[in-house]
Every structure is written in C-alpha cells, then in structure tokens.
Amino acid sequence: MPIDAAQALAAEPHTGEITWDRKDVQLYHLGVGAGIPATDPDELRYTLESRLHVLPSFATVAGAGSPGVISGLSVPGVEVDLAKVLHGGQALTLHRPIPVAGTATATGRIAAVYDKGKAAVLVMRTEVADADGPLWTNDAQIFVRGEGGWGGERGPSVRPDPPAGDPDRTVERPVREDQALLYRLSGDWNPLHADPDFAKLAGFDRPILHGLCTYGMTLKAVVDTLLGGDVSRVRSYATRFAGVVFPGETLRIGMWRGEGRVRVAVGTVERDAPVLTDTILEHS
C-alpha cells in the first residue's frame, strides 16, 4: 500500500533550525509584488530596512520553505509518485508578528490522512517556535491522485458557502513577466515555474506562477486595502488553490468584509478563471 495512514501519523516529526534576516524578507516581498511605486511610503514598509515589517505569508518561505513538501513526504508510510502530487490548499495561523530576523525551530509532521476515493489528502503541519515561544503554524493540504480507496476517514467535506452579493472592494494586481523567476529565489526551485520545456511536459503552454506567490500577493492586497497596511492584525489566512496563473496576467481580488474576517475570491482578468477560492482571512 503506497500510503499507510496509521504509520504516517505515528512517524517521528522532522525537526530542524531555520533562520532568516531582513534580506530574505525584502526578497520575499519583492517576489509578491511589493515596491510599486518604489517611493510610495506604504510600499517602503515592505522594502526599506529602516521601516520594515513582515507580511505573515513570509512564513511559507522562511528558512527557504523548509521543511518543504518533498521532505515532508519522506516519512514512513508514505511512498508516492511526486508527479501525482498537487498542492490543494494552505492554512496559516499566526501566534504573534513575525520578526524581521530570527532563528527558530521548525517541526513538521503529517497531521492527517484522508481517503477521498480517487485521491488521498495529506495535511502536512509545520509548527515554528523561537526562544520566546510559538510563532506560526502552517498546514499544507496535499492531494495525491490515485492513492485513495483504502477505506480510510474521508475528512472534512463541508466547504464554506460562497460570499453573498458583490464584493465590498475589488482590486487588480498585475503579475510581472518575471514574477515567478523572482519569487523562486525565496526557495521554491521547481522548474515548472521557470523552464518552458518542463512546463510543457507538465501539460502547460508555458511556466506558471507559484500558487504560494498568488497566496502572498492576495494577502498583501487585503492587508493594504482593508487593514490599513497593518500586518500585525492578521490572525489566520487560509485558501484553496483552484487554478493557475501565468506570469504577465492580472489578478482580480474581490473582498467581502465580515466581523473580524475577510472573505476573498481571486481570479484572472484575462481568462476570467478562478485561482483562489474558500479564502478567509481572520484579523483583530
């Protein structure tokens, strides 16, 4: 059996030290579209070291994104073909604001294994803490096609209802032609995002943008538009990846205000195609 749920859940966690500094933060911010216009005081909070704060989604790349998906799948009870692996969703919980520079311990484990019939879903959880206590918890939902059907727990199946009515705010964010090339310098070196030949083998006409880049661009847009640019107000941020973005396209980001939360939907302007769904940001 390629996936032994009991063995995977019982496996010892991966634990290691991660470090980051202001250059890592600045590079990540540039990778998710910060710095335009370059002299805008609001943008300088993302790019200038004397004013720097940290967008919470930096947690997905801190320590070069370690432990990543591939290392996270290298646990007893999990033996899968990486060509069948899809990143289905991401959920981030912030325990306190991320410092501009730090050293922390990252502990990664398989937190859940679900049997969806035609696919298995692995929830890969990474908990990060420094000397002052917990910093953040990341959950990556990984779909493995063709590995379901063993009779295991199906897991959560209820999705939130779509937001009602028109968005309270809608903004558009252009994706630069070199956005994926810049974003991958933060640690995701998958050639799918840079090599046209590799992208064609994967079924795409050209390289695609990292889903976590869209995730970060969206969070920045919501923080800047509805939270007054205050990154410390973010408590959690979750999404489901519903489609791809090609560099050079434009993101259309719709936002619905709620009590202590923002519902978000993201699509491409040019193809009118959904990109992020079931997206919820909780804030103070």
C-alpha positions in Angstrom: 0.0 0.0 0.0 1.6 3.3 -1.1 0.1 5.2 1.9 -0.2 3.6 5.3 -2.2 6.2 7.2 -1.5 4.8 10.7 2.2 4.6 10.1 2.4 8.1 8.6 0.5 9.6 11.5 2.7 7.8 14.0 6.0 8.8 12.3 8.5 10.9 14.2 8.3 14.6 13.3 11.0 16.3 11.2 12.7 19.0 13.4 15.3 21.5 12.3 16.6 25.0 12.8 15.6 27.8 10.4 17.0 31.3 10.1 16.1 34.4 8.2 17.1 38.0 8.0 15.9 41.3 6.5 17.2 40.4 3.1 15.2 37.3 3.0 12.1 39.3 4.0 12.8 42.0 1.4 13.3 39.5 -1.3 10.1 37.7 -0.5 8.2 41.0 -0.5 9.6 41.8 -4.0 8.6 38.3 -5.1 4.9 39.0 -4.2 4.8 42.4 -6.0 5.9 44.9 -3.3 7.8 48.0 -4.2 5.4 49.5 -6.8 5.6 52.5 -6.8 9.1 52.3 -5.4 8.9 55.5 -3.4 5.4 55.0 -2.0 5.6 55.3 1.8 3.2 52.3 2.1 5.4 50.2 -0.1 8.6 51.2 1.8 7.3 49.2 4.8 7.9 46.1 2.6 11.2 47.2 1.0 13.2 49.6 3.2 15.1 48.1 6.1 14.6 51.1 8.4 10.8 50.7 8.1 10.5 47.0 7.5 7.6 44.8 8.7 6.9 41.2 7.7 4.0 40.1 5.6 2.7 37.0 7.5 2.7 34.8 4.4 6.5 35.0 4.6 6.1 32.1 6.9 5.6 29.8 3.9 9.2 30.5 2.7 11.1 31.3 6.0 14.2 29.1 6.1 13.8 28.7 2.3 10.5 27.0 2.9 12.0 24.2 4.9 10.7 21.6 5.6 9.1 21.6 2.2 6.6 19.3 0.5 9.1 16.8 -0.8 10.9 16.4 2.5 7.6 16.3 4.3 6.5 13.4 2.2 9.7 11.5 3.1 8.1 9.8 6.1 7.4 6.1 6.9 4.0 5.0 5.5 4.2 7.4 2.5 5.5 6.3 -0.8 4.0 8.3 -3.7 4.8 9.4 -7.2 5.6 13.1 -7.0 4.1 13.6 -10.4 0.7 12.8 -8.8 1.1 15.3 -6.0 -0.9 18.6 -6.0 -0.8 21.4 -3.5 -4.5 21.7 -2.8 -4.7 24.4 -0.1 -2.8 26.3 2.5 -3.7 27.5 6.0 -1.6 29.7 8.2 -2.1 30.6 11.9 -0.1 33.5 13.4 0.7 33.3 17.1 2.4 36.7 17.1 4.0 39.0 14.5 7.0 37.5 12.6 10.3 39.3 13.5 12.4 40.8 10.7 15.2 38.5 11.5 15.2 35.3 13.6 16.3 31.8 14.4 13.6 29.3 15.2 12.8 25.5 15.4 10.5 24.1 12.7 8.8 20.9 13.5 7.0 19.1 10.6 4.7 16.1 10.6 1.8 14.5 8.9 -1.2 15.8 10.9 -4.0 14.0 9.0 -4.5 11.5 6.2 -7.9 11.4 4.4 -9.3 8.9 1.8 -11.2 10.8 -0.9 -11.8 7.8 -3.0 -9.8 8.7 -6.1 -7.2 10.6 -4.1 -5.5 10.7 -0.8 -5.2 14.0 1.1 -2.2 14.6 3.4 -2.2 17.5 5.8 1.4 18.5 6.4 1.7 20.6 9.5 4.8 22.8 10.3 4.9 24.4 13.7 7.6 27.1 14.3 8.8 28.5 17.6 11.7 30.6 18.8 13.1 31.3 22.2 10.1 33.4 23.1 7.5 30.8 22.2 5.3 29.8 19.2 5.5 31.9 16.1 3.2 30.3 13.5 1.6 27.1 12.3 1.4 26.2 8.6 -0.9 23.5 7.2 -0.4 22.4 3.6 -3.1 20.2 2.1 -1.5 17.8 -0.4 -3.6 15.8 -2.8 -2.1 12.6 -4.1 -4.1 11.4 -7.2 -4.9 7.8 -7.5 -3.9 6.9 -3.9 -7.3 6.8 -2.2 -9.8 3.9 -1.9 -8.4 2.1 1.1 -11.5 2.8 3.3 -10.0 5.4 5.5 -11.6 8.5 7.0 -12.8 11.0 4.3 -12.2 14.0 6.5 -13.9 17.4 6.3 -16.1 17.7 3.3 -18.1 20.9 4.1 -16.9 23.9 2.3 -17.9 27.5 3.2 -20.8 29.0 1.2 -19.6 31.4 -1.5 -19.7 35.1 -0.3 -23.1 36.7 -0.9 -23.6 39.8 -3.1 -21.0 41.9 -4.8 -17.6 42.4 -3.1 -17.1 45.3 -0.8 -13.8 46.0 -2.5 -12.2 44.8 -5.7 -8.6 45.5 -6.7 -6.4 44.3 -9.5 -2.8 43.4 -9.2 -0.6 42.8 -12.3 1.7 39.8 -12.3 5.0 40.7 -13.8 6.5 38.6 -16.6 9.5 37.8 -14.3 7.4 37.4 -11.1 7.9 33.6 -10.9 11.6 34.0 -11.6 11.9 36.4 -8.7 9.7 34.5 -6.3 11.6 31.2 -6.8 14.7 32.9 -5.3 12.9 32.5 -1.9 13.4 28.8 -2.1 10.9 27.0 -4.4 13.1 25.9 -7.3 10.6 23.8 -9.1 11.4 24.1 -12.8 7.7 24.2 -13.6 7.9 27.9 -12.8 10.8 28.8 -15.0 11.6 26.1 -17.7 9.2 26.2 -20.7 10.2 22.6 -21.7 9.4 21.3 -18.2 6.1 23.2 -18.1 5.1 21.6 -21.4 5.8 18.1 -20.0 3.5 19.0 -17.1 0.7 20.0 -19.6 1.1 23.8 -19.6 1.9 26.0 -22.6 4.4 27.9 -20.5 5.7 28.2 -16.9 3.1 29.0 -14.3 3.2 31.2 -11.2 3.7 29.5 -7.8 0.4 29.1 -6.0 2.0 30.4 -2.9 3.1 33.6 -4.7 -0.6 34.2 -5.6 -1.3 33.5 -1.9 1.2 36.1 -0.8 0.1 38.7 -3.4 -3.5 38.3 -2.3 -2.7 38.7 1.4 -0.7 41.9 0.7 -3.7 43.3 -1.3 -6.1 42.6 1.6 -3.8 44.0 4.3 -3.1 47.1 2.3 -6.8 47.6 1.2 -8.8 46.7 4.3 -6.4 46.5 7.3 -4.6 49.8 6.9 -1.4 48.1 6.0 -1.0 46.7 9.5 0.4 43.2 9.1 0.1 42.6 12.9 -3.7 42.4 12.6 -3.6 39.1 10.7 -4.5 36.2 12.9 -5.0 33.4 10.3 -5.2 33.1 6.5 -6.5 30.0 4.6 -7.2 29.3 1.0 -7.9 26.5 -1.6 -5.9 26.5 -4.8 -8.4 26.4 -7.7 -6.5 27.3 -10.8 -3.2 28.5 -12.3 -1.8 32.0 -13.0 0.6 32.7 -15.9 3.2 35.5 -15.4 2.0 38.5 -17.3 -1.6 38.1 -16.3 -3.6 40.2 -13.8 -5.2 39.1 -10.6 -8.7 40.4 -9.8 -9.2 40.2 -6.0 -12.6 40.5 -4.5 -13.1 41.2 -0.8 -16.1 40.8 1.4 -15.9 42.4 4.9 -17.2 40.5 7.9 -16.9 40.7 11.7 -13.2 40.0 12.3 -12.8 38.3 9.0 -12.5 39.0 5.3 -13.7 36.6 2.6 -11.7 36.7 -0.6 -12.0 35.3 -4.1 -9.3 35.6 -6.7 -9.4 35.1 -10.5 -7.5 36.1 -13.6 -8.7 39.1 -15.5 -7.6 37.9 -18.9 -9.2 34.4 -18.7 -11.8 35.1 -16.1 -10.6 31.9 -14.4 -10.8 31.2 -10.7 -7.4 30.9 -8.9 -8.1 31.0 -5.1 -11.4 30.0 -3.5 -12.7 29.4 0.0 -10.3 32.1 1.1 -10.7 33.5 4.6 -8.5 36.0 6.5 -9.2 36.4 10.2 -8.0 39.6 11.9 -8.1 41.7 15.0 
